[in-house]
Amino acid sequence: MTGRRRPTPSRPSRSAALALAAAVCTSLTAGCGVIPGTADSGKDDPITVMTWAPEKTKATNKPGVPAMAQAYARWVNAHGGIDGRKLKVLTCNDHNDSAGAADCARKAVDQDVAAVVGAYSQHGRSFLGPLEVAGIPYIGGYGVTDDEFSSPLSYPVNGGEPALLAGNGRQLAARCDRVSLVRPDTLAGDELPKLLNSGLRDGHHKPVADIRAPEDGTDLTPQAEQALKHAGAKDGCVTAALGARTDTFYDSFRRTRADYPPVRISSVLGSVDQSLVDRTGGASGPYEGAYVTGWYPASGDPRWSQMREVIREQAFGDNRVDPADAGVQTTWIAYTVLKRAVESLNGGKVTAHALRRALDGGLRVGTGGLTPPLSWRFEDLIAASEYPRLINSGVTFQVVRDGRLVPARKGFVDVEATLESA
């Protein structure tokens, strides 16, 4: 592959179908129902969107995602709304299962929301189908499933798990001789080894040892032993991408590693963040010296100052909203995109169709340096056939030094070519 941008394959026009349906309705004497994604009775109506995430489950939980969305709505409404209109955020718990994700999508359709914004779910196939039928855009999802990078109604703001794992391979390629990957035993987890390997190939590495771990495991000693056996040599590395269970793994790893040669440890944003480093001992904890690949600048970077101000103003005392959490950060960026898209309508009706038209029409969104400028034109999509909606292939290399996540390399590292080769 050459790394060039190229258009995605053509797709059926949803707007044409809606226009035909509207024409049929107006031609009949009997009344018709509201066409999904077009309801908007006036300038004074609020802009209604939805954000969902799993909460109170035995595995992955992201309560900060809907909490950040609600804090954003309180903040923007306290300052005049978006383009003079109030923002109404509906939330939903997808319970970390496919039925729950589909149920949240149906609720979004029933409420005729203008968009689903900044959400988290591991069940893309379950929620994207109902949204596509209703023409509702999915703006700034967390990026944990490949489906978010193939649906024509998805507008991602980061490179998701694909960019993180490809980037982690790039980060480790120059530092590690042998690498063990510990990842969830899930459908989403099945994609991770090939992505990490694509990055490691830049350093002419052998394939990683692929070690599966139960998503709700409480003792991962067997996986720690497997990882250490493979990587336990000069310049060996162990990387874990287990989300909330990453700390469980490294706790088992810490108790096991004394019986094996020293190795370096690594992870990705969303599995390790500054809050985890802090609560496990900081500079004296197990993550000191760990390599971490992220989508965004480190959480202490000044570019996060406005988000932190909003959290202080609107979510003070709400311990769900952690400014170092990747889900909270992604939700902030997703709502930044929504705000810019609404403003680009210049007072026009805010509907699902109008937002899609703005986003598809070349809208360019700056995020204050938290990401490269975002745009979803066909020519902005990367030339990776498995991820035809991926526009932002930038990652950041970080390291835990003196108990703080700090840049290991300045700026963003573009892994577009690495993703194409995967």
C-alpha positions in Angstrom: 0.0 0.0 0.0 1.2 3.6 -0.6 -0.5 5.3 2.3 -2.6 7.4 0.0 -6.2 8.4 0.9 -8.9 7.0 -1.2 -12.7 7.1 -1.3 -14.8 4.4 0.3 -17.1 2.3 -1.9 -20.4 3.9 -2.9 -23.4 3.2 -0.8 -27.2 3.5 -1.2 -28.5 7.0 -0.5 -30.4 7.2 2.7 -31.4 10.8 1.9 -33.0 9.7 -1.4 -35.1 7.1 0.4 -36.3 9.7 2.9 -37.2 12.1 0.2 -39.2 9.5 -1.6 -41.0 8.5 1.6 -41.8 12.2 2.3 -43.3 12.6 -1.2 -45.5 9.6 -0.7 -46.7 10.8 2.6 -47.7 14.2 1.3 -49.6 12.7 -1.7 -51.8 10.6 0.5 -55.0 11.8 2.2 -54.4 9.5 5.1 -51.7 10.7 7.7 -48.2 9.3 7.7 -45.9 8.7 10.7 -42.8 10.9 11.2 -39.9 9.8 9.1 -37.1 8.8 11.4 -34.3 11.4 11.8 -36.4 14.3 10.4 -38.5 15.5 13.3 -37.8 19.0 14.5 -40.7 21.4 15.2 -38.8 24.6 15.6 -35.8 26.7 16.7 -36.9 26.6 20.3 -36.9 22.8 20.6 -33.9 21.2 22.3 -31.3 19.2 20.4 -31.9 15.7 21.6 -29.0 13.2 21.5 -28.1 9.9 23.3 -25.0 8.6 24.9 -24.7 5.0 26.2 -22.2 2.8 27.9 -22.1 -0.3 30.2 -22.6 0.2 33.9 -22.8 -2.0 36.9 -21.6 -5.2 35.1 -19.2 -7.9 36.1 -16.8 -7.0 33.3 -16.3 -3.6 31.5 -18.0 -0.5 33.0 -17.8 3.0 31.6 -20.0 5.2 33.9 -17.9 8.2 33.1 -19.1 8.3 29.5 -22.7 9.2 30.1 -21.8 11.2 33.1 -19.4 13.4 31.0 -22.1 13.8 28.3 -24.6 15.1 30.9 -21.9 17.4 32.4 -21.2 18.8 28.9 -24.9 19.4 28.4 -25.2 21.3 31.7 -22.2 23.4 30.8 -23.2 24.2 27.3 -26.8 25.1 28.4 -25.5 27.3 31.2 -23.7 29.3 28.5 -26.6 29.7 26.0 -26.8 26.3 24.5 -25.5 25.4 21.0 -26.3 28.1 18.5 -29.0 29.3 21.0 -30.6 25.9 21.4 -30.6 23.7 24.6 -28.9 20.4 24.4 -30.8 17.4 25.9 -28.8 14.3 26.5 -30.5 10.9 27.0 -28.5 8.1 28.4 -28.7 4.3 28.3 -27.0 1.3 29.9 -26.1 -1.3 27.3 -25.2 -3.8 30.1 -22.2 -4.9 28.1 -24.2 -7.4 26.1 -25.6 -7.5 22.5 -29.3 -7.4 23.6 -28.7 -4.3 25.8 -26.8 -2.5 23.0 -29.7 -3.2 20.5 -32.2 -2.0 23.1 -30.3 1.3 23.6 -30.3 1.8 19.8 -34.0 1.1 19.6 -34.6 3.7 22.3 -32.6 6.2 20.4 -34.8 5.6 17.3 -38.0 5.7 19.4 -36.9 9.1 20.8 -35.9 10.3 17.3 -32.6 11.6 18.5 -30.5 13.7 16.2 -27.4 11.6 16.9 -25.8 9.1 19.2 -22.7 10.9 20.6 -19.6 9.8 22.5 -20.9 6.3 23.4 -19.1 3.1 24.4 -20.2 -0.4 23.4 -18.5 -3.6 22.5 -21.5 -4.7 20.4 -21.3 -2.7 17.2 -23.2 -5.1 15.1 -26.2 -4.9 17.5 -26.5 -1.2 17.7 -25.4 0.1 14.3 -28.1 -1.8 12.4 -31.1 0.0 14.0 -29.2 3.3 13.7 -28.6 2.8 10.0 -32.2 2.0 9.3 -33.3 5.2 11.1 -30.5 7.3 9.5 -29.1 8.3 12.9 -25.4 9.2 12.9 -23.0 7.7 15.4 -20.6 10.5 16.3 -17.4 9.8 18.2 -17.9 6.3 19.5 -15.1 4.9 21.7 -13.8 2.8 18.8 -13.7 -0.6 20.5 -15.3 -2.5 17.6 -14.3 -2.8 13.9 -18.0 -2.1 13.0 -17.5 1.6 14.0 -14.9 1.8 11.2 -17.1 0.4 8.5 -20.6 1.7 9.0 -21.4 4.7 6.7 -23.2 6.4 9.5 -20.3 6.2 11.9 -18.1 9.3 12.4 -15.1 8.2 14.5 -12.8 10.7 16.2 -9.9 8.4 17.0 -8.4 5.3 15.4 -10.0 3.0 18.0 -8.5 -0.3 19.1 -6.9 -0.8 15.6 -4.7 2.3 15.9 -3.8 1.6 19.5 -2.6 -1.9 18.9 -0.8 -1.1 15.7 0.8 1.9 17.4 1.7 -0.3 20.5 3.5 -2.6 18.1 5.4 0.3 16.6 6.3 1.6 20.0 7.6 -1.8 21.2 9.3 -2.7 17.9 12.4 -0.7 18.8 12.6 -1.8 22.4 11.6 -5.4 22.7 13.0 -8.7 21.3 10.1 -10.9 22.2 6.5 -9.8 23.0 3.6 -11.4 24.8 0.1 -10.0 24.3 -2.6 -10.6 26.9 -6.0 -9.7 25.6 -9.7 -10.4 26.2 -11.2 -13.7 25.0 -13.9 -11.9 23.0 -14.7 -11.3 19.4 -13.2 -7.8 19.7 -10.1 -9.2 21.3 -9.6 -11.7 18.4 -8.6 -8.8 16.2 -5.8 -7.5 18.5 -2.9 -9.9 17.8 -2.8 -9.2 14.0 -2.8 -5.5 14.7 0.0 -5.6 17.2 1.9 -7.9 14.8 1.5 -5.3 12.0 3.3 -2.8 14.2 6.0 -5.2 15.3 6.8 -6.1 11.7 8.2 -2.6 11.4 11.0 -3.9 13.6 11.2 -7.3 11.8 9.8 -9.0 14.9 8.5 -12.5 15.3 4.7 -12.7 15.9 3.5 -12.1 19.5 2.5 -14.8 21.8 -1.3 -14.5 21.8 -2.6 -15.1 25.4 -6.4 -15.0 26.0 -7.9 -14.0 29.3 -11.5 -14.2 30.5 -13.2 -10.7 30.4 -14.5 -11.1 33.9 -11.5 -13.0 35.4 -10.4 -12.2 38.9 -7.2 -14.2 39.0 -5.0 -14.2 35.9 -2.0 -16.0 37.3 -2.1 -18.6 34.5 -2.0 -15.9 31.8 0.8 -14.1 33.7 2.9 -17.3 33.7 2.3 -17.9 30.0 3.3 -14.3 29.2 6.5 -14.5 31.2 7.5 -17.8 29.8 7.4 -16.4 26.3 8.9 -13.0 26.9 11.2 -13.9 29.7 14.5 -13.3 27.9 16.7 -10.3 27.2 14.6 -7.3 26.1 11.4 -9.2 26.6 8.1 -7.3 26.9 4.6 -8.1 28.1 1.7 -5.9 26.9 -1.8 -6.2 28.1 -5.0 -4.7 26.6 -7.7 -5.9 28.9 -9.5 -2.7 29.7 -10.7 -2.7 33.3 -9.1 -6.1 33.9 -5.6 -4.9 33.0 -4.8 -4.1 36.6 -6.1 -7.5 37.6 -3.6 -9.1 35.2 -0.7 -6.9 36.3 -1.5 -7.7 39.9 -1.2 -11.4 39.1 1.9 -10.6 37.0 3.6 -8.7 39.9 3.2 -11.7 42.2 4.5 -14.1 39.6 7.4 -12.2 37.9 10.0 -13.0 40.6 10.4 -16.5 39.2 11.2 -15.3 35.7 13.8 -13.1 34.0 13.0 -9.3 34.0 10.7 -8.0 31.3 9.3 -4.6 30.4 5.6 -4.0 30.6 3.3 -2.1 28.2 -0.4 -1.3 27.6 -2.7 1.0 25.7 -4.9 3.9 26.7 -8.1 2.7 28.3 -6.4 -0.2 29.9 -3.8 2.0 31.7 -4.2 5.7 32.5 -2.9 8.2 35.1 -5.6 7.3 37.6 -4.6 3.7 37.6 -0.9 4.6 38.0 -1.8 6.9 40.9 -3.9 4.4 42.9 -1.3 1.6 42.4 1.5 3.5 44.0 2.7 6.0 41.4 6.5 6.0 41.0 6.8 3.0 43.4 4.0 1.1 41.8 4.1 -1.7 39.2 3.6 0.6 36.2 6.7 2.7 36.6 8.6 2.5 33.3 5.7 1.1 31.4 5.2 2.0 27.8 1.6 3.2 26.9 0.2 3.9 23.5 -2.7 6.5 23.4 -4.9 8.4 21.0 -4.5 11.7 22.7 -2.0 13.8 24.6 -1.2 12.7 28.2 -3.9 13.7 30.7 -1.8 16.4 32.3 -1.3 18.2 29.0 -2.6 21.8 29.0 -4.7 21.1 25.9 -7.2 19.3 28.3 -7.7 22.5 30.4 -11.1 23.4 29.1 -12.4 19.9 29.7 -11.1 20.0 33.2 -12.7 23.3 33.8 -16.1 21.9 32.6 -15.7 18.9 34.9 -14.9 21.2 37.9 -17.8 23.4 37.1 -20.4 20.8 36.3 -19.3 17.5 37.8 -17.5 18.5 40.9 -17.6 15.6 43.4 -18.9 13.1 40.7 -16.2 10.5 40.9 -17.5 8.8 37.7 -16.0 11.7 35.7 -12.3 11.1 35.7 -10.4 13.5 33.3 -7.7 10.9 32.8 -10.2 8.3 31.6 -10.1 7.6 27.8 -13.9 7.2 27.7 -14.4 10.6 29.3 -11.8 12.2 26.9 -13.4 10.6 23.8 -16.9 11.8 24.9 -15.5 15.3 25.3 -14.1 15.3 21.8 -17.3 13.7 20.4 -19.4 16.5 21.8 -16.9 19.1 20.5 -17.7 17.6 17.0 -21.5 17.8 17.6 -21.3 21.4 18.7 -19.3 22.4 15.6 -21.7 20.4 13.3 -24.8 22.1 14.8 -23.2 25.5 14.5 -22.4 24.8 10.8 -26.1 24.6 10.1 -26.4 28.3 10.7 -29.7 28.2 12.5 -31.3 25.5 10.4 -33.2 22.5 11.7 -31.0 20.1 13.7 -32.0 16.7 12.4 -30.1 13.4 11.9 -30.2 14.1 8.2 -28.9 17.6 8.6 -26.0 16.5 10.8 -25.1 13.7 8.3 -25.2 16.2 5.5 -22.8 18.5 7.3 -20.4 15.8 8.3 -20.3 14.2 4.9 -20.1 17.6 3.2 -16.5 18.4 4.3 -17.0 19.9 7.8 -13.6 20.3 9.4 -13.4 20.2 13.2 -10.5 21.4 15.2 -10.1 19.9 18.7 -7.5 22.3 20.1 -4.7 19.9 19.3 -6.2 16.9 21.2 -6.4 15.2 17.8 -5.4 16.2 14.3 -8.1 18.2 12.5 -11.1 15.9 11.9 -13.0 15.6 8.6 -15.1 12.8 7.1 -14.9 13.4 3.4 -14.2 10.4 1.2 -10.7 11.7 0.5 -10.0 11.9 4.3 -10.5 8.1 4.8 -7.4 6.0 5.0 -6.7 3.3 2.5 -7.3 0.3 4.8 -10.0 -1.9 3.4 -11.0 -3.3 6.8 -11.5 0.2 8.3 -13.1 2.3 5.6 -14.4 4.9 8.0 -11.2 5.5 9.9 -9.9 9.1 9.4 -7.6 9.6 12.4 -4.7 7.2 12.4 -2.6 9.3 14.8 -1.4 7.9 18.2 0.8 9.1 21.0 3.7 7.2 22.6 3.8 7.7 26.4 5.8 6.2 29.3 5.3 6.2 33.0 8.2 8.2 34.5 8.4 9.2 38.1 4.7 8.1 38.5 3.4 10.3 35.7 2.4 9.4 32.1 4.5 11.7 30.0 5.3 11.8 26.3 7.9 9.3 25.1 8.0 11.0 21.8 6.7 14.4 20.8 3.5 14.8 18.7 1.4 12.2 17.0 2.7 9.1 15.3 0.7 8.2 12.1 0.1 4.5 11.8 -1.9 4.7 8.6 0.6 2.6 6.7 0.8 0.0 9.5 -3.0 -0.4 9.5 -3.0 -0.8 5.7 -0.4 -3.6 6.0 -2.5 -5.3 8.6 
